Amino acid sequence: FVYVHGNGAMHWSFGWAAWLKEQLEIKGYETFFETMPDSIIARSEYWLPFLKEHVEVGENDVIIGWSSGAVAAMRYAEENKILGSVLISPCYTDLDDELEKQSGYYDKPWQWEKITSNQNKIALIWGDDDPYIPQTEFNFIAEQLRPDTIKVKGGKHFIEQVTFLPLLEYIENTY
C-alpha cells in the first residue's frame, strides 16, 4: 500500500495516516508512507515521476490517495498498471483554487477509461459534508470510474480524524 498525502503537507503523518500505516503493518501488509517531493504545491511533474521511478508503484500495489494525493493516483493510473486505488476526497477540477491550478493535474482531459482499465479495483471515499470539495465532484468521479463508494456521514475532508475505520475496513475486506 502506497500512501500519497494531499498538498500543503509538511509531513506524510498528518491526521490518520500514521494510524493507518501501523494498522496495515500489524496485519502484515507492506507499506510505503513518505512525504512526497514538492509537498506544498504537489506538482504532477514531481509527484508522478516520483511514484514511477522512486517508489516503483506497479501491478501489485494499491495507491491510497487523499485529496491531491487521490488526484495524483488517478493521473498515475492513466499511464500505469496498478492493483487498485483508494481515492479519498478527490476532485477532478482545480476548483478555482490557485494552489490546485499550479499542480498541473488539470491541464489535460481526463482519461477515465484508462484509469479504470489499468487497475482491478477502485474505491471512492468522501465526507457528506466536505467543506473544500463540492459533492458534485465526487458524484462525477463516481459516474466516470464506477468505483466502490463509501460516503462518510460527518467525514468532512478527513482532516480532524486520528483513525479512519471505514478505510481500514474496506482494505481488510478487499485486499
Biotite code that builds the C-alpha atoms (Angstrom):
import biotite.structure as struc

atoms = struc.array([
    struc.Atom([0.000, 0.000, 0.000], chain_id="A", res_id=1, res_name="PHE", atom_name="CA", element="C"),
    struc.Atom([1.405, 3.329, -1.095], chain_id="A", res_id=2, res_name="VAL", atom_name="CA", element="C"),
    struc.Atom([0.043, 6.391, 0.687], chain_id="A", res_id=3, res_name="TYR", atom_name="CA", element="C"),
    struc.Atom([0.019, 9.726, -1.149], chain_id="A", res_id=4, res_name="VAL", atom_name="CA", element="C"),
    struc.Atom([-0.911, 12.696, 1.048], chain_id="A", res_id=5, res_name="HIS", atom_name="CA", element="C"),
    struc.Atom([-2.540, 15.929, -0.077], chain_id="A", res_id=6, res_name="GLY", atom_name="CA", element="C"),
    struc.Atom([-0.945, 19.243, -0.949], chain_id="A", res_id=7, res_name="ASN", atom_name="CA", element="C"),
    struc.Atom([0.174, 21.638, 1.756], chain_id="A", res_id=8, res_name="GLY", atom_name="CA", element="C"),
    struc.Atom([1.582, 18.777, 3.840], chain_id="A", res_id=9, res_name="ALA", atom_name="CA", element="C"),
    struc.Atom([4.828, 19.252, 5.703], chain_id="A", res_id=10, res_name="MET", atom_name="CA", element="C"),
    struc.Atom([4.980, 15.523, 6.589], chain_id="A", res_id=11, res_name="HIS", atom_name="CA", element="C"),
    struc.Atom([3.084, 12.411, 5.483], chain_id="A", res_id=12, res_name="TRP", atom_name="CA", element="C"),
    struc.Atom([1.974, 11.516, 9.041], chain_id="A", res_id=13, res_name="SER", atom_name="CA", element="C"),
    struc.Atom([-0.707, 14.225, 9.196], chain_id="A", res_id=14, res_name="PHE", atom_name="CA", element="C"),
    struc.Atom([-4.017, 13.129, 10.742], chain_id="A", res_id=15, res_name="GLY", atom_name="CA", element="C"),
    struc.Atom([-4.915, 9.438, 10.425], chain_id="A", res_id=16, res_name="TRP", atom_name="CA", element="C"),
    struc.Atom([-2.028, 8.378, 8.164], chain_id="A", res_id=17, res_name="ALA", atom_name="CA", element="C"),
    struc.Atom([0.323, 7.190, 10.937], chain_id="A", res_id=18, res_name="ALA", atom_name="CA", element="C"),
    struc.Atom([-2.515, 5.180, 12.476], chain_id="A", res_id=19, res_name="TRP", atom_name="CA", element="C"),
    struc.Atom([-3.324, 3.572, 9.116], chain_id="A", res_id=20, res_name="LEU", atom_name="CA", element="C"),
    struc.Atom([0.325, 2.687, 8.445], chain_id="A", res_id=21, res_name="LYS", atom_name="CA", element="C"),
    struc.Atom([0.568, 0.997, 11.839], chain_id="A", res_id=22, res_name="GLU", atom_name="CA", element="C"),
    struc.Atom([-2.712, -0.895, 11.362], chain_id="A", res_id=23, res_name="GLN", atom_name="CA", element="C"),
    struc.Atom([-1.716, -2.147, 7.910], chain_id="A", res_id=24, res_name="LEU", atom_name="CA", element="C"),
    struc.Atom([1.703, -3.302, 9.102], chain_id="A", res_id=25, res_name="GLU", atom_name="CA", element="C"),
    struc.Atom([0.174, -5.101, 12.098], chain_id="A", res_id=26, res_name="ILE", atom_name="CA", element="C"),
    struc.Atom([-1.963, -7.016, 9.597], chain_id="A", res_id=27, res_name="LYS", atom_name="CA", element="C"),
    struc.Atom([1.125, -7.943, 7.585], chain_id="A", res_id=28, res_name="GLY", atom_name="CA", element="C"),
    struc.Atom([0.768, -5.585, 4.638], chain_id="A", res_id=29, res_name="TYR", atom_name="CA", element="C"),
    struc.Atom([3.817, -3.930, 3.103], chain_id="A", res_id=30, res_name="GLU", atom_name="CA", element="C"),
    struc.Atom([3.551, -0.152, 3.138], chain_id="A", res_id=31, res_name="THR", atom_name="CA", element="C"),
    struc.Atom([5.203, 2.935, 1.707], chain_id="A", res_id=32, res_name="PHE", atom_name="CA", element="C"),
    struc.Atom([4.343, 6.129, 3.560], chain_id="A", res_id=33, res_name="PHE", atom_name="CA", element="C"),
    struc.Atom([6.713, 9.004, 2.830], chain_id="A", res_id=34, res_name="GLU", atom_name="CA", element="C"),
    struc.Atom([6.487, 12.755, 2.361], chain_id="A", res_id=35, res_name="THR", atom_name="CA", element="C"),
    struc.Atom([6.226, 13.484, -1.332], chain_id="A", res_id=36, res_name="MET", atom_name="CA", element="C"),
    struc.Atom([8.659, 15.887, -3.007], chain_id="A", res_id=37, res_name="PRO", atom_name="CA", element="C"),
    struc.Atom([7.228, 19.374, -3.555], chain_id="A", res_id=38, res_name="ASP", atom_name="CA", element="C"),
    struc.Atom([4.714, 18.553, -0.812], chain_id="A", res_id=39, res_name="SER", atom_name="CA", element="C"),
    struc.Atom([3.178, 22.030, -0.585], chain_id="A", res_id=40, res_name="ILE", atom_name="CA", element="C"),
    struc.Atom([2.221, 22.597, -4.247], chain_id="A", res_id=41, res_name="ILE", atom_name="CA", element="C"),
    struc.Atom([2.074, 18.877, -5.124], chain_id="A", res_id=42, res_name="ALA", atom_name="CA", element="C"),
    struc.Atom([3.002, 19.355, -8.770], chain_id="A", res_id=43, res_name="ARG", atom_name="CA", element="C"),
    struc.Atom([2.389, 16.428, -11.089], chain_id="A", res_id=44, res_name="SER", atom_name="CA", element="C"),
    struc.Atom([5.769, 16.984, -12.763], chain_id="A", res_id=45, res_name="GLU", atom_name="CA", element="C"),
    struc.Atom([7.414, 15.837, -9.498], chain_id="A", res_id=46, res_name="TYR", atom_name="CA", element="C"),
    struc.Atom([4.861, 13.502, -7.973], chain_id="A", res_id=47, res_name="TRP", atom_name="CA", element="C"),
    struc.Atom([4.146, 11.211, -10.924], chain_id="A", res_id=48, res_name="LEU", atom_name="CA", element="C"),
    struc.Atom([7.820, 10.502, -11.746], chain_id="A", res_id=49, res_name="PRO", atom_name="CA", element="C"),
    struc.Atom([8.487, 10.002, -8.013], chain_id="A", res_id=50, res_name="PHE", atom_name="CA", element="C"),
    struc.Atom([5.783, 7.319, -7.853], chain_id="A", res_id=51, res_name="LEU", atom_name="CA", element="C"),
    struc.Atom([7.110, 5.655, -11.024], chain_id="A", res_id=52, res_name="LYS", atom_name="CA", element="C"),
    struc.Atom([10.887, 5.888, -10.537], chain_id="A", res_id=53, res_name="GLU", atom_name="CA", element="C"),
    struc.Atom([11.484, 6.132, -6.782], chain_id="A", res_id=54, res_name="HIS", atom_name="CA", element="C"),
    struc.Atom([8.572, 4.203, -5.278], chain_id="A", res_id=55, res_name="VAL", atom_name="CA", element="C"),
    struc.Atom([8.222, 1.970, -8.358], chain_id="A", res_id=56, res_name="GLU", atom_name="CA", element="C"),
    struc.Atom([4.452, 1.640, -7.977], chain_id="A", res_id=57, res_name="VAL", atom_name="CA", element="C"),
    struc.Atom([3.291, -1.256, -10.126], chain_id="A", res_id=58, res_name="GLY", atom_name="CA", element="C"),
    struc.Atom([0.771, -4.012, -10.733], chain_id="A", res_id=59, res_name="GLU", atom_name="CA", element="C"),
    struc.Atom([0.932, -5.385, -7.176], chain_id="A", res_id=60, res_name="ASN", atom_name="CA", element="C"),
    struc.Atom([0.438, -2.036, -5.464], chain_id="A", res_id=61, res_name="ASP", atom_name="CA", element="C"),
    struc.Atom([-2.568, -0.127, -4.191], chain_id="A", res_id=62, res_name="VAL", atom_name="CA", element="C"),
    struc.Atom([-2.353, 3.653, -4.011], chain_id="A", res_id=63, res_name="ILE", atom_name="CA", element="C"),
    struc.Atom([-4.214, 5.245, -1.107], chain_id="A", res_id=64, res_name="ILE", atom_name="CA", element="C"),
    struc.Atom([-4.524, 8.856, -2.167], chain_id="A", res_id=65, res_name="GLY", atom_name="CA", element="C"),
    struc.Atom([-6.008, 11.585, -0.011], chain_id="A", res_id=66, res_name="TRP", atom_name="CA", element="C"),
    struc.Atom([-7.159, 14.893, -1.519], chain_id="A", res_id=67, res_name="SER", atom_name="CA", element="C"),
    struc.Atom([-4.459, 15.968, -4.018], chain_id="A", res_id=68, res_name="SER", atom_name="CA", element="C"),
    struc.Atom([-2.899, 12.547, -3.473], chain_id="A", res_id=69, res_name="GLY", atom_name="CA", element="C"),
    struc.Atom([-6.087, 10.982, -4.836], chain_id="A", res_id=70, res_name="ALA", atom_name="CA", element="C"),
    struc.Atom([-5.856, 13.226, -7.892], chain_id="A", res_id=71, res_name="VAL", atom_name="CA", element="C"),
    struc.Atom([-2.249, 12.050, -8.346], chain_id="A", res_id=72, res_name="ALA", atom_name="CA", element="C"),
    struc.Atom([-3.413, 8.418, -8.024], chain_id="A", res_id=73, res_name="ALA", atom_name="CA", element="C"),
    struc.Atom([-5.958, 8.914, -10.806], chain_id="A", res_id=74, res_name="MET", atom_name="CA", element="C"),
    struc.Atom([-3.406, 10.565, -13.112], chain_id="A", res_id=75, res_name="ARG", atom_name="CA", element="C"),
    struc.Atom([-0.836, 7.851, -12.316], chain_id="A", res_id=76, res_name="TYR", atom_name="CA", element="C"),
    struc.Atom([-3.347, 5.140, -13.254], chain_id="A", res_id=77, res_name="ALA", atom_name="CA", element="C"),
    struc.Atom([-3.889, 6.754, -16.652], chain_id="A", res_id=78, res_name="GLU", atom_name="CA", element="C"),
    struc.Atom([-0.427, 5.622, -17.710], chain_id="A", res_id=79, res_name="GLU", atom_name="CA", element="C"),
    struc.Atom([0.490, 2.782, -15.328], chain_id="A", res_id=80, res_name="ASN", atom_name="CA", element="C"),
    struc.Atom([-0.976, -0.551, -14.306], chain_id="A", res_id=81, res_name="LYS", atom_name="CA", element="C"),
    struc.Atom([-1.631, -0.864, -10.572], chain_id="A", res_id=82, res_name="ILE", atom_name="CA", element="C"),
    struc.Atom([-3.574, -3.331, -8.451], chain_id="A", res_id=83, res_name="LEU", atom_name="CA", element="C"),
    struc.Atom([-6.004, -0.693, -7.215], chain_id="A", res_id=84, res_name="GLY", atom_name="CA", element="C"),
    struc.Atom([-6.590, 2.686, -5.704], chain_id="A", res_id=85, res_name="SER", atom_name="CA", element="C"),
    struc.Atom([-8.484, 4.151, -2.794], chain_id="A", res_id=86, res_name="VAL", atom_name="CA", element="C"),
    struc.Atom([-9.419, 7.724, -3.628], chain_id="A", res_id=87, res_name="LEU", atom_name="CA", element="C"),
    struc.Atom([-10.201, 9.767, -0.535], chain_id="A", res_id=88, res_name="ILE", atom_name="CA", element="C"),
    struc.Atom([-11.780, 13.190, -1.107], chain_id="A", res_id=89, res_name="SER", atom_name="CA", element="C"),
    struc.Atom([-10.571, 13.640, -4.697], chain_id="A", res_id=90, res_name="PRO", atom_name="CA", element="C"),
    struc.Atom([-11.568, 16.281, -7.215], chain_id="A", res_id=91, res_name="CYS", atom_name="CA", element="C"),
    struc.Atom([-11.316, 16.392, -10.996], chain_id="A", res_id=92, res_name="TYR", atom_name="CA", element="C"),
    struc.Atom([-11.286, 20.183, -11.450], chain_id="A", res_id=93, res_name="THR", atom_name="CA", element="C"),
    struc.Atom([-8.962, 22.802, -9.973], chain_id="A", res_id=94, res_name="ASP", atom_name="CA", element="C"),
    struc.Atom([-11.923, 24.220, -8.013], chain_id="A", res_id=95, res_name="LEU", atom_name="CA", element="C"),
    struc.Atom([-10.766, 27.732, -8.968], chain_id="A", res_id=96, res_name="ASP", atom_name="CA", element="C"),
    struc.Atom([-8.039, 27.324, -6.350], chain_id="A", res_id=97, res_name="ASP", atom_name="CA", element="C"),
    struc.Atom([-4.635, 28.847, -7.191], chain_id="A", res_id=98, res_name="GLU", atom_name="CA", element="C"),
    struc.Atom([-2.636, 26.089, -5.461], chain_id="A", res_id=99, res_name="LEU", atom_name="CA", element="C"),
    struc.Atom([-4.579, 23.400, -7.307], chain_id="A", res_id=100, res_name="GLU", atom_name="CA", element="C"),
    struc.Atom([-4.087, 25.231, -10.623], chain_id="A", res_id=101, res_name="LYS", atom_name="CA", element="C"),
    struc.Atom([-0.307, 25.172, -10.094], chain_id="A", res_id=102, res_name="GLN", atom_name="CA", element="C"),
    struc.Atom([-0.277, 21.389, -9.651], chain_id="A", res_id=103, res_name="SER", atom_name="CA", element="C"),
    struc.Atom([-0.629, 20.630, -13.371], chain_id="A", res_id=104, res_name="GLY", atom_name="CA", element="C"),
    struc.Atom([-3.162, 17.829, -12.819], chain_id="A", res_id=105, res_name="TYR", atom_name="CA", element="C"),
    struc.Atom([-5.951, 19.717, -14.574], chain_id="A", res_id=106, res_name="TYR", atom_name="CA", element="C"),
    struc.Atom([-4.124, 20.847, -17.713], chain_id="A", res_id=107, res_name="ASP", atom_name="CA", element="C"),
    struc.Atom([-5.316, 17.978, -19.913], chain_id="A", res_id=108, res_name="LYS", atom_name="CA", element="C"),
    struc.Atom([-8.524, 15.965, -20.315], chain_id="A", res_id=109, res_name="PRO", atom_name="CA", element="C"),
    struc.Atom([-9.085, 13.025, -18.001], chain_id="A", res_id=110, res_name="TRP", atom_name="CA", element="C"),
    struc.Atom([-8.720, 9.537, -19.482], chain_id="A", res_id=111, res_name="GLN", atom_name="CA", element="C"),
    struc.Atom([-11.377, 7.827, -17.368], chain_id="A", res_id=112, res_name="TRP", atom_name="CA", element="C"),
    struc.Atom([-11.372, 4.542, -19.279], chain_id="A", res_id=113, res_name="GLU", atom_name="CA", element="C"),
    struc.Atom([-7.608, 4.192, -18.907], chain_id="A", res_id=114, res_name="LYS", atom_name="CA", element="C"),
    struc.Atom([-7.873, 4.872, -15.177], chain_id="A", res_id=115, res_name="ILE", atom_name="CA", element="C"),
    struc.Atom([-10.347, 2.016, -14.807], chain_id="A", res_id=116, res_name="THR", atom_name="CA", element="C"),
    struc.Atom([-8.699, -0.412, -17.226], chain_id="A", res_id=117, res_name="SER", atom_name="CA", element="C"),
    struc.Atom([-5.251, -0.030, -15.622], chain_id="A", res_id=118, res_name="ASN", atom_name="CA", element="C"),
    struc.Atom([-6.388, -1.371, -12.244], chain_id="A", res_id=119, res_name="GLN", atom_name="CA", element="C"),
    struc.Atom([-8.534, -4.119, -10.779], chain_id="A", res_id=120, res_name="ASN", atom_name="CA", element="C"),
    struc.Atom([-10.331, -2.217, -8.033], chain_id="A", res_id=121, res_name="LYS", atom_name="CA", element="C"),
    struc.Atom([-11.145, 1.421, -7.275], chain_id="A", res_id=122, res_name="ILE", atom_name="CA", element="C"),
    struc.Atom([-12.747, 2.837, -4.154], chain_id="A", res_id=123, res_name="ALA", atom_name="CA", element="C"),
    struc.Atom([-14.027, 6.355, -3.635], chain_id="A", res_id=124, res_name="LEU", atom_name="CA", element="C"),
    struc.Atom([-14.408, 7.601, -0.070], chain_id="A", res_id=125, res_name="ILE", atom_name="CA", element="C"),
    struc.Atom([-15.708, 11.055, 0.771], chain_id="A", res_id=126, res_name="TRP", atom_name="CA", element="C"),
    struc.Atom([-17.420, 13.013, 3.516], chain_id="A", res_id=127, res_name="GLY", atom_name="CA", element="C"),
    struc.Atom([-21.028, 14.072, 3.008], chain_id="A", res_id=128, res_name="ASP", atom_name="CA", element="C"),
    struc.Atom([-20.093, 17.499, 4.368], chain_id="A", res_id=129, res_name="ASP", atom_name="CA", element="C"),
    struc.Atom([-16.682, 18.140, 2.795], chain_id="A", res_id=130, res_name="ASP", atom_name="CA", element="C"),
    struc.Atom([-16.022, 21.877, 3.242], chain_id="A", res_id=131, res_name="PRO", atom_name="CA", element="C"),
    struc.Atom([-13.450, 22.075, 0.405], chain_id="A", res_id=132, res_name="TYR", atom_name="CA", element="C"),
    struc.Atom([-14.742, 19.883, -2.393], chain_id="A", res_id=133, res_name="ILE", atom_name="CA", element="C"),
    struc.Atom([-18.325, 20.063, -3.661], chain_id="A", res_id=134, res_name="PRO", atom_name="CA", element="C"),
    struc.Atom([-20.363, 16.863, -3.643], chain_id="A", res_id=135, res_name="GLN", atom_name="CA", element="C"),
    struc.Atom([-20.776, 17.242, -7.421], chain_id="A", res_id=136, res_name="THR", atom_name="CA", element="C"),
    struc.Atom([-17.059, 16.470, -7.824], chain_id="A", res_id=137, res_name="GLU", atom_name="CA", element="C"),
    struc.Atom([-17.454, 13.124, -6.043], chain_id="A", res_id=138, res_name="PHE", atom_name="CA", element="C"),
    struc.Atom([-20.631, 12.314, -7.967], chain_id="A", res_id=139, res_name="ASN", atom_name="CA", element="C"),
    struc.Atom([-18.938, 12.977, -11.302], chain_id="A", res_id=140, res_name="PHE", atom_name="CA", element="C"),
    struc.Atom([-15.877, 10.872, -10.428], chain_id="A", res_id=141, res_name="ILE", atom_name="CA", element="C"),
    struc.Atom([-18.160, 8.049, -9.280], chain_id="A", res_id=142, res_name="ALA", atom_name="CA", element="C"),
    struc.Atom([-20.055, 8.178, -12.593], chain_id="A", res_id=143, res_name="GLU", atom_name="CA", element="C"),
    struc.Atom([-16.823, 8.023, -14.590], chain_id="A", res_id=144, res_name="GLN", atom_name="CA", element="C"),
    struc.Atom([-14.941, 5.340, -12.632], chain_id="A", res_id=145, res_name="LEU", atom_name="CA", element="C"),
    struc.Atom([-17.797, 3.203, -11.261], chain_id="A", res_id=146, res_name="ARG", atom_name="CA", element="C"),
    struc.Atom([-15.843, 2.544, -8.045], chain_id="A", res_id=147, res_name="PRO", atom_name="CA", element="C"),
    struc.Atom([-16.850, 1.021, -4.749], chain_id="A", res_id=148, res_name="ASP", atom_name="CA", element="C"),
    struc.Atom([-18.245, 4.036, -2.900], chain_id="A", res_id=149, res_name="THR", atom_name="CA", element="C"),
    struc.Atom([-18.193, 4.928, 0.769], chain_id="A", res_id=150, res_name="ILE", atom_name="CA", element="C"),
    struc.Atom([-19.873, 8.185, 1.758], chain_id="A", res_id=151, res_name="LYS", atom_name="CA", element="C"),
    struc.Atom([-18.998, 9.008, 5.366], chain_id="A", res_id=152, res_name="VAL", atom_name="CA", element="C"),
    struc.Atom([-21.548, 10.995, 7.343], chain_id="A", res_id=153, res_name="LYS", atom_name="CA", element="C"),
    struc.Atom([-19.773, 13.881, 9.055], chain_id="A", res_id=154, res_name="GLY", atom_name="CA", element="C"),
    struc.Atom([-16.435, 12.925, 7.486], chain_id="A", res_id=155, res_name="GLY", atom_name="CA", element="C"),
    struc.Atom([-15.709, 16.437, 6.232], chain_id="A", res_id=156, res_name="LYS", atom_name="CA", element="C"),
    struc.Atom([-12.314, 16.316, 4.427], chain_id="A", res_id=157, res_name="HIS", atom_name="CA", element="C"),
    struc.Atom([-10.862, 13.740, 6.862], chain_id="A", res_id=158, res_name="PHE", atom_name="CA", element="C"),
    struc.Atom([-8.509, 16.272, 8.433], chain_id="A", res_id=159, res_name="ILE", atom_name="CA", element="C"),
    struc.Atom([-9.531, 16.061, 12.098], chain_id="A", res_id=160, res_name="GLU", atom_name="CA", element="C"),
    struc.Atom([-9.655, 12.254, 12.317], chain_id="A", res_id=161, res_name="GLN", atom_name="CA", element="C"),
    struc.Atom([-6.840, 10.367, 14.017], chain_id="A", res_id=162, res_name="VAL", atom_name="CA", element="C"),
    struc.Atom([-8.313, 6.998, 12.991], chain_id="A", res_id=163, res_name="THR", atom_name="CA", element="C"),
    struc.Atom([-10.160, 6.041, 9.820], chain_id="A", res_id=164, res_name="PHE", atom_name="CA", element="C"),
    struc.Atom([-12.131, 2.840, 10.377], chain_id="A", res_id=165, res_name="LEU", atom_name="CA", element="C"),
    struc.Atom([-14.185, 2.857, 7.125], chain_id="A", res_id=166, res_name="PRO", atom_name="CA", element="C"),
    struc.Atom([-10.915, 2.934, 5.161], chain_id="A", res_id=167, res_name="LEU", atom_name="CA", element="C"),
    struc.Atom([-9.299, 0.143, 7.172], chain_id="A", res_id=168, res_name="LEU", atom_name="CA", element="C"),
    struc.Atom([-12.429, -1.996, 6.925], chain_id="A", res_id=169, res_name="GLU", atom_name="CA", element="C"),
    struc.Atom([-12.570, -1.511, 3.167], chain_id="A", res_id=170, res_name="TYR", atom_name="CA", element="C"),
    struc.Atom([-8.930, -2.567, 2.790], chain_id="A", res_id=171, res_name="ILE", atom_name="CA", element="C"),
    struc.Atom([-9.392, -5.621, 5.037], chain_id="A", res_id=172, res_name="GLU", atom_name="CA", element="C"),
    struc.Atom([-12.494, -6.721, 3.113], chain_id="A", res_id=173, res_name="ASN", atom_name="CA", element="C"),
    struc.Atom([-10.990, -6.108, -0.343], chain_id="A", res_id=174, res_name="THR", atom_name="CA", element="C"),
    struc.Atom([-7.308, -6.971, -0.168], chain_id="A", res_id=175, res_name="TYR", atom_name="CA", element="C"),
])
